[in-house]
Amino acid sequence: MGTPSIAAEVPPARPALRMLAAALLLPLLAACGKASLDDAQQQAIAALGKQLPAPYRDGLVVESVHRHGDDLVLVIRSPDITRAMAKAKPEVFDALRADEQEAMHELCGEASLAPVYAAGGGVRRRFVDADGAVFFESALKASDCSSP
């Protein structure tokens, strides 16, 4: 019958080695993805930051952009309306919040944000009053910008 092959004599350790290699490589791959997102965010902040402050709509101003975890946050200030005024008219701000959430999809077409979405990051618009108190936020995930 022929000589037995070496593979027949060696115990099947390959699955265990593959599992060990995967366990070691996953954190490295995650770190690479994080670096890619960090780079994309920094580039977007640099590009968008050159245009700020900028008028938004209805007297609002896009004041700044910064990173917060996997998201970029566009801070939009209302110089005339306070958080107390917003609390007094919740139905107005609920309607504004819903309108802004719909408007977030406009950001899918922003070229400087495309690398952020490709790396898995998202974008938020944070609406604040003159003192920096937050009215609300609208969010856009990378998956919201997927092509149909």
N, C-alpha and C positions, 0 to 999 in steps of 0.2 A: 504494500500500500504506500509507500513513499514516506518521506520524513515529515514529521509534523512541523508546521510553520512556527515562527517565533511568536506570532500573534496568539497562537493557541496556548503557548506556555506563559504568556504575560497576563496577569490578572487585569480585568477591565477597569483601569483607573481613569480612562479618558473622560467619562462623564463627570467624575469628581473634579478633574482638572479644568474642564470646561466651566463648571459651576464656579470654581474658584476664580478663574480668569474673568468671568462675567461679573462676579462680585467686586473684583478689583477695578474693572474697566468702567462700570456704570457710574461711580462717582467722578471719574475722570471725564467721561463724556458729558455728564451734567455740568461740570465746571467749564467745559469748552462752550456749551450752550449758553451758560450764564455770561461768560466773557463776550460772546457774540451779542447777546442782548444788551449788556452794559455798553459795548461799543456803539451799537445802533442807537441806544438812548442818548449817549453823549453827542453823537453826530446830529441827532434830531434837535437836541437842546441848543446846540451851537447854531444850527440853521434857523430855528424858530426864534431864538433869543435875539438875533440880529434885527428882527422885525418888531420887537416889543419895547415899550407898550404900544398897543394897537387898539383902535376902536373895534368893538364887537357888534353890538346892536342895542337899540333902545337906551343909549347913554351908558352902556356897560363898556368896560375896558379890559382887554386881555393884558394882564399886568406882568405875569412871569410864567415860566415853565420850569419844572424840576422833576426829579425822579422820586418815586415812592414805591419801593419794591419793584415789581415787574411792570408798573405803569408809569407813564409820563402824566404829570398833572399840570393842566393849564389853569392858572388862577385868574378868575374873572371877577373884577371888583365893581360893585355898584356904589358910586360915590354919594348918592342921594338917598338910598333906602337903607334903613337899619334893620337888624334882625327883629327888633321889637315891632317895627311896622309890619314885617312879614308875618309875625305871629298873630297880629291883629286881623290879617286877611288871608287865612290859610287856603281858601279856595282859589285865590289868585295865584298863590305860589305852587299849589298842586298842579294847576293848569300849566304854569310856566315850567315846572319840573317835567311834566309829560311832554311838552313841546320840545324842550331841550334834549330829552332822551331820544326823541325821533331825529332831531337835528344832528346828533352824534354821528350818524351814518355818513354825513358830508365829509367827515375826517378820513373815511376810507380812501378818498381820492387824493389826499394830501401826500405828495411825492416824498417829502422829507420823513414821513411816518411809515412808509412802506417797509423799510428795513426793520423797524420796531415790530411791526405785525409779523413779518417773516420769521423773526426770532422768538415769537410767542408772547410779546408784550402787548399791553393795551394802553388806552388813553382815558383820562378822566378830565372833565371840566368841573372845577370847584368854584362855586359862586359864593363870594364873601361880601360883607358890607364894608363901609369905610374904615371900620376898626379891625377888620380881619375875621369877624365872627362868620362862621359858615352858615349859609342858607341851606344849600344842598349840593350834591354832586350828581353828575351824569357820567355813565361809564360805557366804554366801548372795548370789547374783548377782541383779540386777534381773529377769532373765529367768526365774529360778526362781519368781517370784511372779506370773507371767503368768496371766491368767484362762483357764480351759479353753475 
